[in-house]
């Protein structure tokens, strides 16, 4: 519904489509296009209503069977404006994965992804309410040697969603219950609120607020200004730009290193005062077994010292601490689509975010900056209730790192995906 709203046909485009069908002598298609145009608010509403009434009168169509907006005007029945409907969406795809980073080996993987969604839609006047249930699943193959991507063999999501659409406002809120194979259940919440200003010709301007929060992971908050141009066929686009705040957990490396170095110093202090107690031969037998019969006492003392040193090292238990780092910077999101009349369309999306550390674990970490680029290109073929698609996606991150963190983090990494699948809508 969000996608349909953002790229909805304008009244002017539907009106033009109706006049083209009328000029070609295709009256049924012309009437259908005029009815579509009447359902979209705009400056031609009164003119379209008169044209449709002329067609209905000429064809002898009674008032009770005319378009619902005309029935409301003729019969004065506001109940004709209300309707209840439902939708089912199914999506199944196969995904190939590629991962590389500076100083690391290349990883490959694959996964199967699927989803089933059910929506109950209620419309009343200019308001549309939609309640949705989403079930999503992700099953990974050959991920044993790709820890950078995911160590879980599967992941499932159960989500609830509510959407409200008015003439100038869109609100989409929901909650997802994320279920991982090797981790605990993690709920996440999201909201998208968009307000559109009056149109200027074919151009639509507006503002949007985006919020996301995973109770065990990242949080995101962004405010966008929007510029959009929509067409029924041909080229459409939208551009969003604005500030974005992200909060995510990071590894407090300097604190961990200081505590680990202190633990090593403690081990060294204990070993400086270490003296073997008891029979060194018996200690050697307990540690190394029958090989001790071949060694001299001095060798046994040295090996017992090494065994004690390794024992103390193994007992070091310095746990890494997690710090919720705040990133802030400008963000740009763009989408372009070219739609052919034969059901084929080409679509590309771009999401750019350049961020600085607003609050980090230490003064050195706060010198880090990050550039994130997400690009997606998709070929879609609509066959009625079925849509086939082939998509490519690349996620690229580049870090500007101070010297102390250059050996801790990769300066850049990229994750590429190829996805092929199908969608069904009933």
NUPA-970425 format. One line per 3 residues: for each residue x, y, z of C-alpha. Coordinates in nm, 2 decimals, padded with zeros to 4 digits. Layout:
N
X,Y,Z ~ ... .
END
This chain:
426
00.00,00.00,00.00 ~ 00.29,00.24,00.08 ~ 00.44,00.18,-00.27 .
00.11,00.22,-00.44 ~ 00.05,00.55,-00.26 ~ 00.39,00.69,-00.32 .
00.36,00.62,-00.69 ~ -00.01,00.66,-00.73 ~ -00.15,00.78,-01.06 .
-00.25,01.14,-01.07 ~ -00.60,01.25,-01.17 ~ -00.45,01.44,-01.47 .
-00.27,01.12,-01.59 ~ -00.59,00.92,-01.56 ~ -00.79,01.19,-01.74 .
-00.54,01.20,-02.02 ~ -00.55,00.82,-02.05 ~ -00.93,00.84,-02.07 .
-00.92,01.10,-02.35 ~ -00.67,00.89,-02.55 ~ -00.91,00.59,-02.53 .
-01.20,00.81,-02.63 ~ -01.01,00.94,-02.93 ~ -00.92,00.58,-03.03 .
-01.29,00.49,-03.02 ~ -01.25,00.25,-02.72 ~ -01.55,00.37,-02.52 .
-01.54,00.09,-02.25 ~ -01.18,00.17,-02.17 ~ -01.25,00.54,-02.18 .
-01.53,00.51,-01.92 ~ -01.31,00.29,-01.70 ~ -01.03,00.55,-01.72 .
-01.28,00.84,-01.64 ~ -01.40,00.64,-01.34 ~ -01.04,00.59,-01.22 .
-00.98,00.97,-01.26 ~ -01.30,01.04,-01.06 ~ -01.17,00.83,-00.78 .
-00.86,01.05,-00.75 ~ -00.90,01.40,-00.61 ~ -00.80,01.68,-00.84 .
-00.90,02.00,-01.02 ~ -01.09,01.81,-01.30 ~ -01.34,01.63,-01.07 .
-01.65,01.83,-01.17 ~ -01.57,01.81,-01.54 ~ -01.51,01.43,-01.52 .
-01.84,01.38,-01.33 ~ -02.03,01.56,-01.61 ~ -01.86,01.35,-01.88 .
-01.95,01.03,-01.70 ~ -02.31,01.13,-01.64 ~ -02.34,01.20,-02.02 .
-02.20,00.85,-02.10 ~ -02.43,00.69,-01.84 ~ -02.73,00.88,-01.97 .
-02.65,00.79,-02.33 ~ -02.61,00.42,-02.24 ~ -02.92,00.41,-02.02 .
-02.73,00.31,-01.71 ~ -02.95,00.37,-01.40 ~ -02.83,00.57,-01.11 .
-02.80,00.27,-00.88 ~ -02.54,00.12,-01.11 ~ -02.32,00.42,-01.17 .
-01.98,00.50,-01.01 ~ -02.00,00.51,-00.63 ~ -01.90,00.88,-00.62 .
-02.19,00.96,-00.86 ~ -02.43,00.74,-00.67 ~ -02.35,00.94,-00.36 .
-02.43,01.26,-00.54 ~ -02.74,01.13,-00.70 ~ -02.89,00.92,-00.43 .
-02.75,01.11,-00.13 ~ -02.64,00.78,00.04 ~ -02.31,00.82,00.23 .
-02.30,00.44,00.30 ~ -02.21,00.39,-00.07 ~ -01.87,00.54,00.02 .
-01.78,00.26,00.26 ~ -01.64,-00.07,00.16 ~ -01.45,-00.36,00.32 .
-01.20,-00.57,00.13 ~ -00.91,-00.81,00.18 ~ -00.58,-00.89,00.01 .
-00.33,-01.17,00.03 ~ 00.03,-01.13,-00.08 ~ 00.29,-01.41,-00.13 .
00.66,-01.36,-00.21 ~ 00.92,-01.63,-00.27 ~ 01.28,-01.58,-00.39 .
01.62,-01.73,-00.41 ~ 01.92,-01.51,-00.32 ~ 02.29,-01.54,-00.39 .
02.53,-01.36,-00.16 ~ 02.88,-01.22,-00.19 ~ 03.08,-01.05,00.08 .
03.43,-00.89,00.08 ~ 03.62,-00.65,00.31 ~ 03.96,-00.50,00.32 .
04.21,-00.75,00.46 ~ 03.97,-01.04,00.46 ~ 03.88,-01.34,00.24 .
03.58,-01.33,00.01 ~ 03.27,-01.51,00.14 ~ 02.98,-01.66,-00.06 .
02.64,-01.78,00.05 ~ 02.28,-01.83,-00.06 ~ 01.94,-01.83,00.10 .
01.57,-01.88,00.04 ~ 01.33,-01.61,00.14 ~ 00.96,-01.62,00.16 .
00.67,-01.42,00.30 ~ 00.29,-01.44,00.33 ~ 00.08,-01.13,00.42 .
-00.29,-01.08,00.47 ~ -00.45,-00.74,00.48 ~ -00.80,-00.62,00.57 .
-00.88,-00.29,00.41 ~ -01.17,-00.06,00.52 ~ -01.24,00.26,00.32 .
-01.48,00.53,00.43 ~ -01.50,00.85,00.23 ~ -01.14,00.98,00.18 .
-01.00,00.75,00.45 ~ -00.85,00.40,00.40 ~ -00.76,00.18,00.70 .
-00.56,-00.13,00.65 ~ -00.47,-00.40,00.91 ~ -00.20,-00.65,00.81 .
-00.04,-00.97,00.94 ~ 00.30,-01.06,00.80 ~ 00.48,-01.39,00.82 .
00.84,-01.38,00.68 ~ 01.11,-01.65,00.67 ~ 01.48,-01.66,00.57 .
01.67,-01.99,00.54 ~ 02.05,-01.98,00.48 ~ 02.26,-02.23,00.29 .
02.64,-02.29,00.30 ~ 02.69,-02.02,00.57 ~ 02.94,-02.22,00.78 .
03.24,-02.02,00.64 ~ 03.07,-01.68,00.61 ~ 03.04,-01.55,00.97 .
03.05,-01.19,00.84 ~ 02.71,-01.25,00.69 ~ 02.50,-01.46,00.93 .
02.57,-01.75,01.17 ~ 02.20,-01.84,01.19 ~ 02.06,-02.10,00.96 .
01.72,-01.95,00.97 ~ 01.52,-01.65,01.08 ~ 01.15,-01.59,01.11 .
00.94,-01.28,01.16 ~ 00.58,-01.24,01.27 ~ 00.45,-00.88,01.22 .
00.14,-00.67,01.28 ~ 00.08,-00.36,01.07 ~ -00.16,-00.07,01.05 .
-00.18,00.18,00.77 ~ -00.40,00.50,00.74 ~ -00.42,00.68,00.41 .
-00.60,01.01,00.36 ~ -00.59,01.27,00.09 ~ -00.27,01.43,00.22 .
-00.15,01.20,00.50 ~ 00.00,00.85,00.51 ~ 00.07,00.67,00.84 .
00.22,00.32,00.86 ~ 00.31,00.17,01.20 ~ 00.39,-00.19,01.30 .
00.57,-00.43,01.52 ~ 00.78,-00.73,01.42 ~ 00.87,-01.02,01.64 .
01.21,-01.14,01.51 ~ 01.29,-01.51,01.59 ~ 01.65,-01.63,01.54 .
01.79,-01.98,01.54 ~ 02.08,-01.91,01.78 ~ 01.96,-01.60,01.96 .
01.67,-01.48,02.17 ~ 01.35,-01.33,02.03 ~ 01.39,-00.96,01.95 .
01.09,-00.73,01.90 ~ 01.12,-00.42,01.67 ~ 00.89,-00.13,01.61 .
00.86,00.10,01.31 ~ 00.66,00.40,01.19 ~ 00.64,00.61,00.87 .
00.44,00.93,00.87 ~ 00.42,01.13,00.55 ~ 00.23,01.46,00.48 .
00.19,01.58,00.12 ~ 00.15,01.95,00.03 ~ -00.08,02.06,-00.26 .
00.05,01.94,-00.60 ~ 00.22,02.18,-00.84 ~ 00.13,02.03,-01.18 .
00.28,01.68,-01.19 ~ 00.51,01.75,-00.90 ~ 00.43,01.65,-00.54 .
00.62,01.79,-00.24 ~ 00.59,01.67,00.11 ~ 00.77,01.57,00.44 .
00.81,01.24,00.61 ~ 00.92,01.11,00.95 ~ 01.08,00.76,00.98 .
01.14,00.58,01.31 ~ 01.27,00.23,01.38 ~ 01.37,00.06,01.71 .
01.49,-00.29,01.77 ~ 01.50,-00.35,02.15 ~ 01.82,-00.56,02.11 .
01.98,-00.38,01.82 ~ 01.98,-00.06,01.61 ~ 01.75,00.24,01.63 .
01.70,00.49,01.35 ~ 01.52,00.82,01.32 ~ 01.50,01.04,01.01 .
01.32,01.35,00.88 ~ 01.29,01.38,00.51 ~ 01.18,01.65,00.26 .
01.02,01.48,-00.05 ~ 01.00,01.57,-00.42 ~ 00.80,01.32,-00.63 .
00.68,01.31,-00.99 ~ 00.44,01.03,-01.09 ~ 00.32,00.89,-01.42 .
00.10,00.60,-01.51 ~ 00.35,00.48,-01.77 ~ 00.70,00.60,-01.85 .
00.93,00.77,-01.61 ~ 00.85,00.83,-01.24 ~ 01.08,00.93,-00.96 .
01.10,01.04,-00.60 ~ 01.38,01.20,-00.40 ~ 01.40,01.23,-00.02 .
01.67,01.42,00.17 ~ 01.71,01.51,00.54 ~ 01.90,01.45,00.86 .
01.92,01.09,01.01 ~ 02.02,00.96,01.35 ~ 02.13,00.60,01.41 .
02.20,00.43,01.74 ~ 02.38,00.09,01.73 ~ 02.59,-00.12,01.96 .
02.97,-00.11,01.91 ~ 03.27,-00.29,02.07 ~ 03.44,-00.07,02.33 .
03.79,-00.18,02.21 ~ 04.01,00.06,02.42 ~ 03.84,-00.03,02.75 .
03.87,-00.40,02.66 ~ 04.23,-00.37,02.57 ~ 04.31,-00.18,02.90 .
04.14,-00.45,03.11 ~ 04.30,-00.74,02.92 ~ 04.65,-00.58,02.95 .
04.59,-00.55,03.32 ~ 04.49,-00.91,03.35 ~ 04.81,-01.01,03.16 .
05.02,-00.80,03.40 ~ 04.86,-00.99,03.69 ~ 04.95,-01.32,03.53 .
05.31,-01.21,03.48 ~ 05.33,-01.09,03.85 ~ 05.20,-01.43,03.96 .
05.45,-01.62,03.74 ~ 05.74,-01.41,03.87 ~ 05.66,-01.55,04.22 .
05.58,-01.90,04.09 ~ 05.77,-02.19,04.24 ~ 05.69,-02.55,04.18 .
05.55,-02.73,04.48 ~ 05.55,-03.10,04.53 ~ 05.72,-03.36,04.31 .
05.80,-03.21,03.97 ~ 05.79,-03.56,03.81 ~ 05.44,-03.62,03.94 .
05.33,-03.28,03.81 ~ 05.48,-03.36,03.47 ~ 05.30,-03.70,03.46 .
04.97,-03.53,03.54 ~ 05.01,-03.29,03.26 ~ 05.22,-03.46,02.98 .
05.18,-03.84,03.06 ~ 05.45,-04.10,02.99 ~ 05.66,-03.86,02.78 .
05.81,-03.74,03.11 ~ 06.02,-04.06,03.15 ~ 06.23,-03.92,02.86 .
06.30,-03.58,03.02 ~ 06.54,-03.45,03.27 ~ 06.43,-03.27,03.59 .
06.52,-02.93,03.45 ~ 06.31,-02.99,03.14 ~ 06.02,-03.10,03.36 .
06.05,-02.78,03.57 ~ 06.04,-02.57,03.25 ~ 05.74,-02.75,03.11 .
05.56,-02.73,03.45 ~ 05.62,-02.36,03.45 ~ 05.47,-02.33,03.09 .
05.17,-02.54,03.20 ~ 05.11,-02.31,03.49 ~ 05.14,-02.00,03.27 .
04.90,-02.14,03.01 ~ 04.65,-02.23,03.29 ~ 04.66,-01.87,03.43 .
04.61,-01.74,03.07 ~ 04.31,-01.96,03.02 ~ 04.15,-01.83,03.34 .
04.15,-01.47,03.21 ~ 03.79,-01.37,03.17 ~ 03.77,-01.02,03.04 .
03.43,-00.97,02.87 ~ 03.39,-00.70,02.60 ~ 03.16,-00.42,02.69 .
02.90,-00.29,02.45 ~ 02.84,00.08,02.40 ~ 02.54,00.24,02.22 .
02.71,00.47,01.97 ~ 02.51,00.76,01.81 ~ 02.57,00.84,01.45 .
02.43,01.16,01.29 ~ 02.45,01.29,00.93 ~ 02.27,01.37,00.60 .
02.07,01.10,00.42 ~ 01.94,01.08,00.07 ~ 01.69,00.83,-00.06 .
01.60,00.82,-00.43 ~ 01.38,00.59,-00.64 ~ 01.32,00.59,-01.02 .
01.09,00.37,-01.22 ~ 01.02,00.33,-01.59 ~ 00.69,00.14,-01.66 .
00.61,00.00,-02.00 ~ 00.25,-00.06,-02.12 ~ 00.32,-00.44,-02.16 .
00.36,-00.50,-01.78 ~ 00.74,-00.47,-01.78 ~ 00.90,-00.21,-01.55 .
01.25,-00.12,-01.45 ~ 01.32,00.02,-01.10 ~ 01.62,00.14,-00.91 .
01.66,00.26,-00.56 ~ 01.95,00.44,-00.38 ~ 02.00,00.51,-00.01 .
02.30,00.72,00.09 ~ 02.40,00.81,00.45 ~ 02.72,00.99,00.55 .
02.75,01.00,00.93 ~ 02.97,01.12,01.21 ~ 03.00,00.97,01.56 .
02.79,01.20,01.79 ~ 02.86,01.00,02.10 ~ 03.11,00.71,02.11 .
03.28,00.48,02.35 ~ 03.60,00.69,02.37 ~ 03.76,01.00,02.22 .
03.94,00.80,01.95 ~ 03.62,00.63,01.84 ~ 03.45,00.97,01.80 .
03.69,01.05,01.52 ~ 03.54,00.78,01.30 ~ 03.31,00.87,01.01 .
03.11,00.63,00.79 ~ 02.97,00.64,00.44 ~ 02.69,00.38,00.36 .
02.55,00.33,00.02 ~ 02.27,00.09,-00.07 ~ 02.18,00.05,-00.44 .
01.91,-00.18,-00.58 ~ 01.81,-00.24,-00.94 ~ 01.51,-00.46,-01.03 .
01.35,-00.59,-01.35 ~ 00.97,-00.67,-01.30 ~ 00.72,-00.83,-01.52 .
00.36,-00.81,-01.42 ~ 00.14,-01.09,-01.54 ~ -00.19,-01.00,-01.37 .
-00.19,-01.15,-01.02 ~ 00.17,-01.27,-01.06 ~ 00.48,-01.06,-01.09 .
00.82,-01.20,-01.17 ~ 01.13,-01.01,-01.07 ~ 01.51,-01.02,-01.10 .
01.71,-00.79,-00.87 ~ 02.06,-00.68,-00.79 ~ 02.16,-00.51,-00.46 .
02.49,-00.38,-00.33 ~ 02.56,-00.25,00.03 ~ 02.89,-00.06,00.05 .
03.04,00.09,00.37 ~ 03.35,00.29,00.40 ~ 03.51,00.40,00.73 .
03.75,00.68,00.80 ~ 03.94,00.53,01.10 ~ 04.20,00.67,01.34 .
04.52,00.47,01.37 ~ 04.43,00.28,01.68 ~ 04.12,00.13,01.51 .
04.27,00.05,01.17 ~ 04.36,-00.31,01.28 ~ 04.02,-00.36,01.46 .
03.78,-00.27,01.18 ~ 03.79,-00.32,00.80 ~ 03.82,00.01,00.62 .
03.55,-00.09,00.37 ~ 03.32,-00.38,00.31 ~ 03.06,-00.47,00.05 .
02.77,-00.71,00.04 ~ 02.62,-00.79,-00.30 ~ 02.30,-00.99,-00.36 .
02.13,-01.13,-00.66 ~ 01.76,-01.22,-00.61 ~ 01.52,-01.40,-00.84 .
01.16,-01.46,-00.74 ~ 00.79,-01.41,-00.78 ~ 00.51,-01.23,-00.61 .
00.14,-01.32,-00.61 ~ -00.15,-01.09,-00.51 ~ -00.50,-01.21,-00.45 .
END
